[in-house]
């Protein structure tokens, strides 16, 4: 049985044969060509309008969290964010983009180790000279677009697509981690991930669940709060007094009592605690 596209091409060729000798063959042929292309675009719609399964950012490689994941790490450290599928139809290629605030998180690597598909390709968008995303309308600094191909997975598919490693540059109360896709440099974008199965000759979209990154400033420890009860009082002075005159070499050394970090506990440490007496967290 011919495919829809083959049927269209056959009809167009037959009509072309019938119009030979007409007074306006060029106009008729042009109309038929436009009609064929328009019909083909409808028949060959690349992706189903319905969504299947979920793609998420996760701290683990084998499941999506019930609620959007919240990641945290201190400035100067590295953060690993896993992009995971859950209950997806069988596929052998995918594409998805991950967006963050690059003044807070900077991409260090994109890795498919342990992932479902190993033939990985990606673009890291920097906004600088030579940015590979410069001509992609829906991508900007902080975005990474990842695609991969390989053997067809088994449905329903749950597992790791890839791992992003970020360098944490700054602190923030909250910054989103967004999942989406930009199909081509000038094509449409969606709040989805795109999948294809070349064996079944179909494409489909999945829902996405992003997350967020937060590492707000920590409360500074209360100087002199020796027992960590959020108040400096006589109990704390007593702890310092029990360590009085001890030095780092002592078996009974209490480094927390050395408030000025000079290697000994003396009247200076008692005075520092006294300066914060009755203060609370």
Secondary structure, DSSP 8 states (H G I E B T S, - for coil): ---HHHHHHHHHHHHHHHTTT-TTHHHHHHHHHHHHHHHHHHHT-SS-SSEEEEEEEESSSS---SS-EEE---TTSEEEEEEEEEEE---SEEEEEEE--TTTEEEEEEE-TT-S--EEEEEE--SSTT-TTTT-TT--TTEEEEEEE-S---SSEEEEEEEEEEEE-S--S-EEEEEEEE-STTS-EESSEEEEETTTTEEEEEEEE-EEE---------TT-TT-SSB-SHHHHHHHHHTTT-BTTSTT--GGG-TT-SSB-SHHHHHHHHHTTT-B-
